[in-house]
Amino acid sequence: MEIVKPGTNLDFVGKQKIFLLLSAVMVLVSLGLIAVFGLNFGVDFEGGSEIVLKFEKTVNVGDVRKAMDDMGFDHPDVQEFGSADENRFLVRVSRSSVLNPENTGTLQAAIAKGVGEIERFNWSEAGGDVVYVKFKDGKVDIAKLQTVADAAQLGKFEVEARGSEERPEYQLVVQELQSTVAARLAERFGVDTFDAVKGVERVETVGPRVGQQLREDGMVSMLLALLFILIYIAFRFDGRYAPGAVLALFHDVIITLGVFAALQTEVSLPILAALLSIIGYSLNDTIVIFDRIRENLGAMASDDVSHVVNVSINDSLSRTLLTSLTTLLAVIALYFFGGGLVKNFALALIIGIVVGTYSSSFIASPIMIAMHNWREQRRKDQEARAAQAPKDEHAEPL
C-alpha cells in the first residue's frame, strides 16, 4: 500500500527556514504558556489524595464538592467518574491528611484548655496524620487527652505515650483520611445515600516530599533519556545526526507540555510515561529517515546534501504517514473511549505523535544539513591551512 507514489519529489528542504521558524515560535509560545499558567501537577507530583466515592443514590457533583470543602479541603477537584448512572465521583485534594494548619491550631487550643499547659506541639504537612504533644507538667491522663482530641471533631484519635516516664511525650494519630471522609459523608448525606463502609472505593495518598521527589526523578529521567539518545545517535550514525535528533525530541516534549499548560490538563505519572513514549516514538521515526539519508549519501555522493536529504524524506514519506496514521487511530480510540487518566495519557500521545512526525522531517533533517555543511566547511578550512603551511615554511624572510 502506497499513500505517496514512488518518485514523488516534494520540496521539504527548500521550505526548511519556514518550518524552523514555525517550530521556534511554537516552542517559545509553549514555554510562555508553561511560565504563565504553570503545569497542573496531579497528586503524584504535588502530594495529596485521590479518592473514588460511590453513592447509593443520585447526588449532585456540587453537593459533593461543598461537602469536601466543609471538611476543610481547600478547592477540592470533584468530577463524575464512570457512567452517569453509577453515581461515582473522583475527588482530588491537595492534602494527604484531614489535619491542616487551621484545625491543628484549634486542636492545640482545645488540648491546652482541657488537659494542661503545652510545652511543645509538633505537626507538619509532611507528618500528615500525626501530632506530637509535650506538656509542662509531664504526665497527663491519656483518657482525658483522648476525649478532648475526639471532641475537636477532626476524627477518631489514637493516643499513645512516648518518651521516658519522667518526661513523656504523647503521639496523637487521627483516623486515616478514608475513614474520616466516609464518616463525614455518611453523616451529611445519610446512610441510605452513602455507605460509610463501602462508599470509599479507592484512596491513593502521596506525601508532599514523595511528590516532590517523583517530580524531580521524572525530570531527571527525561534528561537522561535525551543524553543517552544523543550518545546513541552519535555512535549509530555520527556527530552530524545527534544534535538534530535531540533538539527534535526536546521540541516535541516542550510543545506537548505547552498544550497541557494551556488546557490545564493534569500532569501525573501516566503523563510522564506518555512523554517518554513520545520520545521513543519520535526517535524511531527520526532514525528511519536518518538511515535513508545515510544510505543515499553513499549512493549519491556527488549530489548536494540538501538534495539527498530531500530525496530521503520523500522516500520515507509513505512509510511515515502509514505508521503515524495507524498509531493515531489506536490512540484516538483510547481518547474517546477511555476515561480518567487514560484519556489524558491518550491526549499526550496524540499531540506527541503529530508533533513527532513533523519534527523528524522538518526539524531533525534540516539541523542535520546544517551540521553537515558546518563540518564540511571546517574540513575545507583545515585542508586550506594544511596546503598553505609548506609555503610559509619555505618563504624567504622579509
Residue pairs with C-beta under 8 A, 6 or more apart in sequence:
1 322
2 318
3 317
3 318
3 321
3 322
4 314
4 317
4 318
4 321
8 314
8 317
9 310
9 311
9 314
10 310
10 314
10 317
11 310
12 19
12 310
12 313
12 314
12 361
12 362
12 365
13 306
13 307
13 309
13 310
13 313
13 365
13 366
13 369
14 310
16 362
16 365
16 366
16 369
19 362
19 363
19 366
20 362
20 363
20 366
23 251
23 359
23 362
23 363
26 251
26 255
26 258
27 251
27 254
27 255
27 258
29 258
30 254
30 255
30 257
30 258
30 259
30 261
31 254
31 258
33 258
33 261
33 262
34 254
34 257
34 258
34 261
36 261
37 261
37 262
37 264
38 261
39 257
39 260
39 261
39 267
40 260
40 261
40 264
40 265
40 266
40 267
41 211
41 215
41 266
41 267
41 268
42 50
42 92
42 266
42 267
42 268
43 49
43 50
43 92
43 204
43 205
43 206
43 211
43 268
44 206
44 211
44 214
44 268
44 269
45 211
45 212
45 214
45 215
45 218
45 267
45 268
45 269
46 94
46 208
46 211
46 215
47 94
47 95
47 96
47 125
47 206
47 207
47 208
47 209
47 210
47 211
47 212
48 92
48 93
48 94
48 95
48 96
48 205
48 206
48 211
49 92
49 93
49 95
49 96
49 177
49 203
49 204
49 205
49 206
50 90
50 91
50 92
50 202
50 203
50 204
50 205
51 90
51 91
51 92
51 93
51 177
51 178
51 181
51 200
51 202
51 203
52 81
52 88
52 89
52 90
52 91
52 200
52 201
52 202
52 203
53 64
53 88
53 89
53 91
53 185
53 194
53 199
53 200
53 201
54 86
54 87
54 88
54 195
54 198
54 199
54 200
54 201
55 87
55 88
55 89
55 189
55 193
55 194
55 199
56 87
56 192
56 193
56 194
56 195
57 87
57 192
57 193
58 87
59 87
59 89
59 189
59 193
59 194
61 78
61 79
61 80
61 89
63 189
64 78
64 89
64 91
65 76
65 78
67 184
67 185
67 188
67 189
68 76
68 78
68 91
68 93
68 181
69 75
69 76
70 188
71 98
71 180
71 181
71 184
72 98
72 100
72 102
72 103
73 93
73 94
73 95
74 94
75 94
76 91
76 92
76 93
77 91
77 92
77 93
78 89
78 90
78 91
78 92
79 89
79 90
80 88
80 89
80 90
81 88
81 89
81 90
81 339
81 340
82 88
82 339
88 201
90 340
95 125
96 128
96 177
96 205
96 206
96 207
96 208
97 128
97 129
97 174
97 177
98 129
98 154
98 155
98 174
98 175
98 177
98 180
98 181
99 107
99 123
99 128
99 129
99 131
99 154
99 174
103 152
103 154
104 123
104 131
106 152
107 131
107 149
107 152
107 154
108 118
108 121
110 148
110 149
110 151
110 152
111 118
111 121
111 133
111 145
111 148
111 149
112 118
114 144
114 147
114 148
114 151
115 135
115 140
115 141
115 144
115 145
115 148
116 135
116 136
116 137
116 140
117 135
117 136
117 137
118 133
118 134
118 135
118 136
119 134
119 135
119 136
120 132
120 133
120 134
120 169
121 131
121 132
121 133
121 134
122 131
122 132
122 133
123 130
123 131
123 132
125 208
126 207
126 208
126 209
128 207
129 173
129 174
129 175
129 176
129 177
130 171
130 172
130 173
131 171
131 172
131 173
131 174
132 162
132 169
132 170
132 171
132 172
133 145
133 169
133 170
133 172
134 163
134 167
134 168
134 169
134 170
135 170
138 166
138 167
138 168
139 161
139 165
139 168
140 170
142 159
142 161
142 170
145 159
145 170
145 172
146 157
146 159
149 157
149 159
149 172
150 156
150 157
154 174
154 180
155 174
155 175
155 179
155 180
155 183
156 174
156 175
156 179
156 180
157 172
157 173
157 174
157 175
158 172
158 173
159 170
159 171
159 172
160 170
160 171
160 173
161 168
161 169
161 170
161 171
162 168
162 169
162 170
162 171
163 169
174 180
175 183
176 203
177 203
177 205
178 200
178 203
181 200
182 194
182 196
182 197
182 199
182 200
183 196
185 194
185 196
185 199
186 194
186 195
186 196
186 199
188 194
206 214
214 269
218 269
218 272
221 272
221 276
222 253
222 272
222 275
222 276
222 279
225 276
225 279
226 246
226 249
226 250
226 279
229 245
229 246
229 249
229 279
229 283
230 242
230 243
230 245
230 246
231 242
233 241
233 242
233 245
233 246
233 287
233 290
234 241
234 242
236 287
237 290
237 294
239 371
239 375
240 368
240 371
240 372
240 375
241 290
241 364
241 368
241 371
243 367
243 371
244 286
244 363
244 364
244 365
244 366
244 367
244 368
244 371
245 283
245 286
245 287
245 290
245 364
247 363
247 364
247 367
248 282
248 286
248 356
248 359
248 360
248 363
248 364
248 367
249 279
249 282
249 283
249 359
251 355
251 359
251 363
252 278
252 279
252 282
252 352
252 355
252 356
252 359
253 275
253 278
253 279
253 352
255 351
255 355
256 275
256 278
256 348
256 351
256 352
256 355
257 267
257 275
259 265
259 351
260 267
260 271
260 348
265 344
265 347
266 344
268 341
268 344
270 341
270 342
270 344
270 345
271 344
271 345
271 348
273 345
274 345
274 348
274 349
274 352
275 348
275 352
277 349
277 352
278 348
278 349
278 352
278 353
278 356
281 327
281 352
281 353
281 356
282 352
282 355
282 356
282 357
282 359
282 360
285 320
285 323
285 324
285 356
285 357
285 360
286 359
286 360
286 364
288 316
288 319
288 320
288 360
289 312
289 313
289 316
289 320
289 360
289 361
289 364
289 365
290 364
290 368
292 312
292 315
292 316
293 308
293 309
293 312
293 365
293 368
295 312
296 308
296 311
296 312
296 315
297 305
297 308
300 307
300 308
300 311
305 369
305 372
305 373
306 369
309 365
309 368
309 369
312 365
313 361
313 365
316 361
317 361
320 357
320 360
320 361
324 353
324 354
324 357
327 353
328 350
328 353
328 354
331 346
331 349
331 350
331 353
332 346
332 350
334 342
334 343
334 345
334 346
334 349
335 343
335 346
335 347
335 350
338 345
338 346
